């Protein structure tokens, strides 16, 4: 669900990996936009195979937004953010969550 947004965020830190992914899924490499193009392809794939976007599953957007700080901090505390080659702050993680709604 977060993959397209996280991919766009992380792409600049790992351009060689992004280019490999682009080749594997036949996306044209365009340096600055390659991770964006891959993210778009993933969104299209989700549409094609009927995976609904997360925003369609959120019953209460206000509650979701009010939980963003805790969700971002939980992501940091879990250690998963440390595995990303692009360091992310609490604020950046909250912005990633906002992109999906």
WOTA-V206685 format. One record per backbone hydrogen bond with DSSP energy under -1.0 kcal/mol. CO is the residue of the C=O (numbers start at 1). NH is the residue of the N-H. E is the energy in kcal/mol with one decimal. If there is no record, write none. Layout:
<<CO/NH/E> <CO/NH/E>>
This chain:
<<2/6/-2.9> <3/7/-2.9> <4/8/-2.0> <5/9/-2.0> <6/10/-2.9> <7/11/-2.4> <10/13/-2.2> <11/14/-1.3> <14/18/-2.2> <15/19/-2.4> <16/20/-1.6> <17/21/-2.4> <18/22/-2.6> <19/23/-2.1> <20/24/-2.2> <21/25/-2.0> <22/27/-3.4> <23/26/-1.0> <30/32/-1.2> <30/33/-1.2> <33/37/-2.8> <34/38/-2.3> <35/39/-2.3> <36/40/-2.3> <37/41/-2.1> <38/42/-2.4> <39/43/-2.3> <40/44/-2.5> <41/45/-2.5> <42/46/-2.5> <43/47/-2.1> <44/48/-2.9> <45/49/-2.1> <46/51/-3.2> <47/50/-1.4> <53/56/-1.6> <54/57/-2.2> <60/64/-2.3> <61/65/-2.7> <62/66/-2.2> <63/67/-1.1> <65/68/-1.1> <67/71/-2.7> <68/72/-2.9> <69/73/-2.5> <70/74/-2.9> <71/75/-2.0> <72/76/-2.1> <73/77/-3.1> <74/78/-1.9> <75/81/-1.0> <76/79/-1.3> <81/84/-1.5> <89/93/-2.3> <90/94/-2.2> <91/95/-2.0> <92/96/-1.9> <93/97/-2.3> <94/98/-2.2> <95/99/-1.5> <97/100/-1.2> <98/101/-1.2>>
